[in-house]
Amino acid sequence: MALHPTRQFRRAIGDDPTKCILWVGAGLSASGVRKGGRGLPDWNALMQRMIDDLRDSESCEPAALQNLDTALKDGKYLEVAQAYKQRTRPDQFAAFIKAELDPPDIAESKVHQTILRINFRGIITTNFDRVFERQSDLLVPLVYPQCLDDVDGFRRDRFFAKIHGCVRITPNLAENLILTEESFRSLRSNPKYQTILRSWFVTHSILTAGFSLNDPDFLGLVSDLRESLGNSMPTIYALMRDPGAKPERFRLKKGTPFGVLVVMKPNQAQGPRREADQTVRLAIDTKSTTSSIRISFTDQRLTAHGGMVVWSHFLQQKRFRQQLREVLPHCPTSPNAYDPTDVALGYMGGILCGADKLSRVAWLQSDPALSQVLGVEAIASQSTLSRFFAVFGQKACNALNGLHREAAASLPSLPAGYTLDLDSWALLHEDGQQQGVAVGYTRQGLKPCHRPLIAALAESKLIANYWLRRGDSRCANGAAEFLQQTVQGLPAHIRLKLVRGDAGFGEAGVQDMAQTLGLKFIFVARLTQTVQSLCRHDAVHWQPTEIPGLEVQEVALDQPTRRLIVIRQHLEQRRNAGGKTLLDVPSHRFQALVTNLPRSVDALNVWRQYNGRADLENRIKELGQQFGIKRLCVDNFWGTEAMHHLAIAAYNLCVLLQRRLGQLEKCELNTLRWRLFGRAAVWSRAQGKPTLKLAVHDRAQRSWWHEILAKLTALPNCNAVASLQA
């Protein structure tokens, strides 16, 4: 490697090395200092090994590791070193440093021997290794922190100083090596260090070797000299193979003659371009020709889900994080653990972004800005999410039901009251390995599944309660207790006018519970043999209604307050009629309802009031397909229920968000994703303030977004935003 120093440098030292102090960095030991020509790790390699060590020891969460990988990519070496020190014990830290920087095979180095033969005024190194000591037995280094008390040592001819410490001599490596942000700050604030700087550099030129312009040691030197010497700062001459930045960035002030960095590159062959500088061209067809697009990469913090900031602000208005904190069972003891509310909010945000598995939630870690938009430390990894949900038990899941109560508390009271709809359905799990998965009846036949119960307030479309059950449960198993818990868990101002349920809730126990709770109900009655005999009655027993093709008959039951209403619909006149067909009466479909509504409500109106319950099927479909409940499952039964509760909480909050925006019709999640949540944006810190710039080009669309933001931040009012419906 041939060095051609600039004329300016030769004039500065008068061709006399004794007028120059050499400052040596880690790059000088990066090759040729160990047997076989190998070297010691430079800053980048050492930080990468720290991250790998944390990953191997499993002492750091995957999300934190990803943050460290990002910091390393951005050249934030001190941040990585600080994190490693915080996550290891002092003896582990010292053992790591010795293993990496003090191997037993340090060999003779021609470069280091050449440096020692040059009569420099002194040599200062920020390296911790002992490569120089291996070249000469006569070296007696001045070592940090002891060297700060030996200022006279720096006045000796040809002094050799290890100003950041030594892997063998410095006591308590974890505390005294200058390797982290904290240790750099401590060194720079030391008045003895400032005194030594002045004594070194006011009267001597500085030549550096083994640094790049991104090296923390080099940047620290420049910063220290500026702070200590001001306008007296000398010119720094640097020998660099690859500077890595523009030298002009180190001018103290444009146009001034002092503080200029002069970079001298050794002669070397032109190598291939770095990967970061390379681009790829992809061809695409247009209507008239074939065009090409240049593909490259950016370090900007872009997100495809910038619109989620609306969601995050709404959660802040609802004080949802505080609600979560009250119901989550986690009590982390490690200072490095995620806040449980961050894990839960990241999970819920992942669902709204389209994730329907824990692995897909974790994949959102690759979004550079989503965690900032959601207001969480980071999106948790799949393993962290699995451990998070493994903590839940029955008591904790019952506590999560409190989130649905809080959602219902946001509703106004209705003069006539609300209608409560009940239903059950099957969640198929073909592998059948999770707790509670058992073979039960589904629309696809007997399949391994869970069979949850769900309750919803029909007028508001909010979910009021949810239970997960074994797949082999009968529809009515626990239904009476479920109804009781649902009704007793509603806020005091939510009054119920009616309860509706399908045939699974038509058993006497559920009816008795509804009556005990003082509720009016309409349940589907099973087509037992007795009811089927009523279906076969002659036409004389059927009463025609105002709806062509629909007839009813009403039968008194043993309970004086209850009525059985049988409906038949002629298929020729009502082809889309619901109900069941009897083999011996194929021309009609039949349905039976049991109710305790007063007789002033005629049979046709009972049927009409029940028909609104079908909308709950749409809620179930949306929860299953768009909020991911069909695929969200972990080994722990209660963990699976907790996953579903948080997904339902996200659904309820979406309903309330639309009410907050004045939407007259509820949109499904897919519409919210396309219109609101899925908006590209750039995250930055403009003038030190977090800033999110949404990618909205169309003027009309910007006006719509201004309406959204104004409505969200204003006091509640009756002004509605233009419809979210596509």
Order of alpha helices (4+ residues) and beta strands (2+ residues): alpha-beta-alpha-alpha-alpha-alpha-alpha-beta-alpha-beta-beta-alpha-alpha-alpha-beta-alpha-beta-beta-beta-beta-beta-alpha-alpha-alpha-alpha-alpha-alpha-alpha-beta-beta-beta-beta-beta-beta-alpha-beta-alpha-beta-alpha-beta-beta-beta-beta-beta-alpha-alpha-alpha-alpha-beta-beta-alpha
